[in-house]
Amino acid sequence: MAEKSFTEALKDLQNAAAEIGRQATTLEDSLRLFDEGMKEAEYCRKILESAEQKIQLYENGELKDAQL
């Protein structure tokens, strides 16, 4: 997956979910969209985990403002 922002990945995930919900979507397309959505969800999870770790380090005084 190309490097993208959290917002872009979340939007792609939301678009995949909306497309799967359409009645006109074929099973094959739904499965492809589901797979893409799972990849986007994992990408978002990793970004959020990284941000959470940085916040915890900052709160514990292990990171300075310049290191964020």
MDAnalysis code that builds the backbone (N, CA, C; Angstrom):
import MDAnalysis as mda
import numpy as np

u = mda.Universe.empty(204, n_residues=68, atom_resindex=np.repeat(np.arange(68), 3), trajectory=True)
u.add_TopologyAttr("name", ["N", "CA", "C"] * 68)
u.add_TopologyAttr("resid", np.arange(1, 69))
u.add_TopologyAttr("resname", ["MET", "ALA", "GLU", "LYS", "SER", "PHE", "THR", "GLU", "ALA", "LEU", "LYS", "ASP", "LEU", "GLN", "ASN", "ALA", "ALA", "ALA", "GLU", "ILE", "GLY", "ARG", "GLN", "ALA", "THR", "THR", "LEU", "GLU", "ASP", "SER", "LEU", "ARG", "LEU", "PHE", "ASP", "GLU", "GLY", "MET", "LYS", "GLU", "ALA", "GLU", "TYR", "CYS", "ARG", "LYS", "ILE", "LEU", "GLU", "SER", "ALA", "GLU", "GLN", "LYS", "ILE", "GLN", "LEU", "TYR", "GLU", "ASN", "GLY", "GLU", "LEU", "LYS", "ASP", "ALA", "GLN", "LEU"])
u.atoms.positions = np.array([
    [0.848, -1.171, 0.000],
    [0.000, 0.000, 0.000],
    [0.895, 1.235, 0.000],
    [0.562, 2.171, -0.822],
    [1.321, 3.417, -0.887],
    [1.138, 4.197, 0.410],
    [2.165, 4.956, 0.766],
    [2.101, 5.762, 1.989],
    [0.987, 6.801, 1.843],
    [0.088, 6.814, 2.813],
    [-1.010, 7.781, 2.796],
    [-1.302, 8.213, 4.209],
    [-2.058, 9.254, 4.338],
    [-2.397, 9.757, 5.662],
    [-3.482, 8.884, 6.292],
    [-3.624, 9.033, 7.595],
    [-4.683, 8.319, 8.313],
    [-6.042, 8.694, 7.734],
    [-6.238, 9.980, 7.471],
    [-7.518, 10.462, 6.947],
    [-7.834, 9.842, 5.592],
    [-6.840, 9.744, 4.726],
    [-7.047, 9.127, 3.412],
    [-7.396, 7.647, 3.553],
    [-6.675, 6.945, 4.419],
    [-6.936, 5.521, 4.619],
    [-8.323, 5.295, 5.207],
    [-8.710, 6.130, 6.165],
    [-10.032, 6.005, 6.768],
    [-11.132, 6.271, 5.739],
    [-10.919, 7.256, 4.895],
    [-11.908, 7.554, 3.846],
    [-12.029, 6.368, 2.883],
    [-10.895, 5.760, 2.505],
    [-10.934, 4.589, 1.623],
    [-11.678, 3.437, 2.285],
    [-11.469, 3.261, 3.585],
    [-12.160, 2.220, 4.329],
    [-13.667, 2.478, 4.342],
    [-14.057, 3.719, 4.591],
    [-15.477, 4.073, 4.592],
    [-16.098, 3.879, 3.210],
    [-15.375, 4.235, 2.167],
    [-15.875, 4.052, 0.806],
    [-16.067, 2.576, 0.475],
    [-15.109, 1.739, 0.902],
    [-15.225, 0.294, 0.653],
    [-16.449, -0.260, 1.368],
    [-16.660, 0.148, 2.616],
    [-17.817, -0.329, 3.381],
    [-19.128, 0.103, 2.724],
    [-19.176, 1.332, 2.249],
    [-20.393, 1.826, 1.597],
    [-20.652, 1.063, 0.302],
    [-19.600, 0.798, -0.439],
    [-19.745, 0.092, -1.716],
    [-20.213, -1.346, -1.492],
    [-19.702, -1.992, -0.449],
    [-20.132, -3.359, -0.143],
    [-21.626, -3.381, 0.177],
    [-22.108, -2.339, 0.822],
    [-23.514, -2.267, 1.213],
    [-24.479, -2.053, 0.056],
    [-23.956, -1.675, -1.087],
    [-24.836, -1.483, -2.254],
    [-25.327, -2.825, -2.771],
    [-26.565, -2.907, -3.124],
    [-27.135, -4.165, -3.622],
    [-26.581, -4.556, -4.985],
    [-26.133, -3.600, -5.769],
    [-25.653, -3.880, -7.111],
    [-24.235, -4.446, -7.128],
    [-23.581, -4.503, -5.987],
    [-22.214, -5.000, -5.923],
    [-22.212, -6.521, -6.028],
    [-21.347, -7.047, -6.898],
    [-21.254, -8.495, -7.044],
    [-20.509, -9.099, -5.852],
    [-20.643, -10.385, -5.688],
    [-19.950, -11.078, -4.611],
    [-18.440, -10.913, -4.759],
    [-17.951, -11.052, -5.969],
    [-16.515, -10.918, -6.209],
    [-16.018, -9.522, -5.839],
    [-16.772, -8.514, -6.241],
    [-16.398, -7.138, -5.898],
    [-16.477, -6.908, -4.389],
    [-17.499, -7.478, -3.763],
    [-17.643, -7.332, -2.320],
    [-16.458, -7.953, -1.596],
    [-16.018, -9.124, -2.035],
    [-14.866, -9.778, -1.412],
    [-13.581, -8.973, -1.619],
    [-13.425, -8.420, -2.806],
    [-12.251, -7.594, -3.096],
    [-12.267, -6.340, -2.228],
    [-13.424, -5.701, -2.142],
    [-13.558, -4.506, -1.317],
    [-13.344, -4.818, 0.165],
    [-13.825, -5.974, 0.603],
    [-13.618, -6.385, 1.991],
    [-12.126, -6.539, 2.276],
    [-11.419, -7.191, 1.364],
    [-9.977, -7.382, 1.530],
    [-9.257, -6.034, 1.577],
    [-9.616, -5.136, 0.673],
    [-9.014, -3.797, 0.657],
    [-9.343, -3.047, 1.956],
    [-10.571, -3.177, 2.405],
    [-10.988, -2.519, 3.640],
    [-10.227, -3.038, 4.854],
    [-9.979, -4.340, 4.892],
    [-9.222, -4.918, 5.999],
    [-7.788, -4.394, 6.003],
    [-7.214, -4.227, 4.832],
    [-5.857, -3.670, 4.743],
    [-5.836, -2.214, 5.214],
    [-6.848, -1.460, 4.823],
    [-6.937, -0.060, 5.256],
    [-7.132, 0.015, 6.771],
    [-7.970, -0.873, 7.318],
    [-8.213, -0.888, 8.766],
    [-6.924, -1.204, 9.527],
    [-6.146, -2.143, 9.032],
    [-4.879, -2.495, 9.668],
    [-3.897, -1.326, 9.599],
    [-3.864, -0.650, 8.470],
    [-2.997, 0.521, 8.299],
    [-3.388, 1.615, 9.302],
    [-4.676, 1.873, 9.433],
    [-5.165, 2.872, 10.390],
    [-4.829, 2.467, 11.826],
    [-4.985, 1.186, 12.132],
    [-4.678, 0.689, 13.478],
    [-3.214, 0.930, 13.826],
    [-2.326, 0.679, 12.876],
    [-0.900, 0.881, 13.116],
    [-0.579, 2.359, 13.358],
    [-1.204, 3.229, 12.590],
    [-0.988, 4.666, 12.782],
    [-1.464, 5.092, 14.165],
    [-2.642, 4.617, 14.571],
    [-3.182, 4.974, 15.878],
    [-2.326, 4.421, 17.013],
    [-1.835, 3.203, 16.865],
    [-0.969, 2.618, 17.892],
    [0.322, 3.423, 18.034],
    [0.891, 3.828, 16.915],
    [2.115, 4.627, 16.945],
    [1.871, 5.959, 17.645],
    [0.757, 6.586, 17.335],
    [0.421, 7.863, 17.966],
    [0.213, 7.673, 19.472],
    [-0.458, 6.599, 19.849],
    [-0.701, 6.326, 21.265],
    [0.622, 6.112, 22.011],
    [1.544, 5.393, 21.405],
    [2.851, 5.166, 22.028],
    [3.598, 6.480, 22.226],
    [3.551, 7.352, 21.223],
    [4.222, 8.646, 21.342],
    [3.603, 9.487, 22.459],
    [2.285, 9.444, 22.566],
    [1.597, 10.199, 23.618],
    [2.011, 9.677, 24.989],
    [2.058, 8.353, 25.136],
    [2.460, 7.776, 26.413],
    [3.897, 8.159, 26.770],
    [4.800, 8.123, 25.799],
    [6.187, 8.517, 26.045],
    [6.266, 9.989, 26.437],
    [5.486, 10.806, 25.760],
    [5.466, 12.238, 26.055],
    [4.934, 12.487, 27.469],
    [3.847, 11.812, 27.810],
    [3.260, 11.978, 29.141],
    [4.211, 11.504, 30.242],
    [5.011, 10.504, 29.946],
    [5.972, 9.974, 30.913],
    [7.269, 10.784, 30.944],
    [7.345, 11.831, 30.124],
    [8.529, 12.672, 30.097],
    [9.687, 12.089, 29.318],
    [9.444, 11.029, 28.565],
    [10.498, 10.389, 27.799],
    [10.700, 11.028, 26.424],
    [9.770, 11.850, 26.004],
    [9.856, 12.565, 24.730],
    [9.711, 14.042, 24.974],
    [10.433, 14.825, 24.220],
    [10.315, 16.284, 24.262],
    [9.429, 16.725, 23.098],
    [8.918, 17.939, 23.147],
    [8.061, 18.464, 22.082],
    [8.705, 18.325, 20.708],
    [9.992, 18.572, 20.619],
    [10.695, 18.527, 19.330],
    [10.747, 17.119, 18.751],
    [10.571, 16.096, 19.573],
    [10.642, 14.715, 19.105],
    [9.307, 14.182, 18.602],
    [8.237, 14.910, 18.844],
    [6.927, 14.476, 18.372],
    [6.870, 14.669, 16.894],
])
